């Protein structure tokens, strides 16, 4: 009986250790994702601005008629949602 009790105890502790490790991993992953998210948004903004500038510069070769809404935003390539 004593050996069976020890085996059960080892199994229980191993299960608790795995559960705690999974919880720590999930918490760390969530925290890192939340910290990284603003930098992704900033990177997307920089890329969007660069593409908009490149499109504006490309328009000098073939000028387009700008509508009032385009003039207000200073670029016909501004994405409107």
Secondary structure by P-SEA (a helix, b strand, c coil): caaaaaaaaaaaaaaaaaaaaaaaaaaaaaaaaaaaaaaaaaaaaaaaaaaaaaaaaaaccccccccaaaaaacccccccc
